[in-house]
């Protein structure tokens, strides 16, 4: 009886959900004439970071909403598109429709643009679906307007249309500070020296360039840095750079909508800290390295280069090689304490060489990785990134620590092999005035 009631409730839930979805979809899509007897149809509008567009029947969409993922096997693979954006973006799916024949075709929709009240235009991005629909993505748009004006290029024609704003907002209140500005992060200072405009004819527009650098506090010297910058205006419009690995200047960052409002710059940094030069690891050998002052600042407590084998490592400084006659499978790691918690024992078994990093594991500790590379002239040489890692945690004198074993794919021969620790630093924020146009 209870089971029958349970299935009845499930059935009613599905029917109710289907009714709600049918009501939501009862209105025909917004349409804009294209001049050749066809129309641009607005199929869906999404605002946020998680975007989903389904081409499945209504009943199947409803079932996916109410059924756990483990029970969705009979529904088959998802039909449609789903993706994430790093920050809130407006996403609009459109297609070309011919009412006279009911034909749905692939429009040549290119160069999506968001329009603003002061007459400026900010470019968006476009993706294409196999169904012929186009996905238009706008990190910047009129977020404070109830209707969002947009346009897209269809061949030689420019098609203007507007969509309802799912969530109009008010601008935040920020106060800019003069540059240079400095923020502290894990024993280092992140310095924003300046911002300036640059016109790039090869890229067909005007961008802004920032100059960033890091310096260690005290005697510790910061490693070389990789940067990524995201700029926000008070409405939440955003633009970002790619990761830059070749210096302190971040070039080619698209401009936000024009205005005098303060910008917030969010700077992400990855610091590459040298741990010195090492030999190619050989079986049954474990070399203990002394972390540098800067590595210690980012939480590294013990560091070892390990050849294939089985090891019992005491307090991260003494490594005993065990029976290595039968080692197969994947690396394994166990981290524990003995002698009333005053000593640590780390058991490591690996059929491949690797790097063992023991670090703090509190909420302020950065994400750490390790790699080896050939250090040749002109910053050349091969880079040996880990194909994966295993990890184990332990509490040492009340302090939580984590041991990670990274296993890069190494050649049989390598010279000038340098070990690097890669620390992902907490983001730094700067409030600045926009560069003058």
C-alpha positions, 0 to 999 in steps of 0.5 A: 500500500505504501509503495503504491502511494509512493509511486502515485506521488511520483506520478503526480509530481511528474504530471505537475512538473510537465504541466508547469513546463508546458505552461512556461512553453505555451507562448511562441518564441519571440520572432524577428523578420529577416527579410527573406521570408524567414525569422530569427526565433529566440528559443531561450534566455539564461542568466547565471553561470550554469546554462542548459538548453534542451532539445528533448520532448517536454516529458523527457525534460520533466523526467530529468528534473525529478529523477536522480541521475542514477535513474535516468539511464533509460532516457538516453544521453542528454540532447541539447547543450549545457555549459558553465561560464566563469561569472554571470553571463546572459546566454540567448539561443536563437535559430532561423525559422521559415513559417511558410514551410515550418523549416528550421535552418542554420542561420549565419548568425555572427558577431553578437553584440550588446547595445547600451543606452549611451550608444556603445557596443560590446561584443559577445561570443557565438557557438553553434549547435548541430540542430542549427541553433546558435548560442549567443553569449554576453558577459557584458550587457545592459544589466540594469534594464528590463529589456536588453537590446542586442543585435547579431549579423546575418550575412550583410544584414544586422538584426536587432532584437531585445529580450527580457532581463531575467534579473535586473540589478542596481549598480554596486558602489565602489571607490577607486584608489590611485595606482600603483596599488599593493595587496598581500598574499601568502608572504608576497606582495602583488603590485598593480603598477598601471593600466593603459589603453592599447590599439591593436589593428591586428585584433581590430579594436582597443584593449587595455593593458595592465602591469603586474608584478610580485615581490617577496616579503623579507628575505624570501624572493617570489618565484616567476608568475603566471597571471590572469586578470578579470575586470568587473564594472559595478553592474557585474559586466566582466571581461578577462585575459588569458593566462599570461606566462611570459612576463608581468604585462597582461595585454589584449584585455577587452574593454568593459562598457564605457563610463566613469564607474570604478572597475574591480580587477580580480587578479589570479596568480600562479607562482612557480617556485624553484626547488633546485636541480635534481637528478633523474630519479632511479629505483629504490632511491629517495632524495630529501630536499630542503624547501626554500623560504618562499616554498615554506611561506606557501605551506610546503613542509617536506619535499622529496624526489622519489624513484620507483619503489616502496618506502617508509618515511619517518617525519619526512626526513628519513626514508627506508626502502622496502621490498621492491620485488613486486610493484605494480598498479597505481601509486598508493600513499598512507599518512599516519602518526605514531608515538602519541602523535609526535612522529609521522609515518608515510608509507609510499608505494609507486611503480613510477618515479615522482615528487612527494610534497608534504604541506599544510592543509588549513583553509588558507593554504594554496593549491600546490602542484609540482613538476620537473623540467629541463632548464635550458638557455632562453627558458627552453627545454621540455616540461614534465607535468604530472599525469596525476597524483595521490594524496593522504592527510594527517594531523601533526601536533594538531596541525592538519597536513596533506601529502601529495605524490605527483608522478610526471612522465619522465624520459630515460635521459634528461639534463639540467632537471629542475623541480618546481612547486606551483602555488595557486595564490588567493586572488587579489582585488584592486579598485581602479578608475578605468583607463582614459579613452 
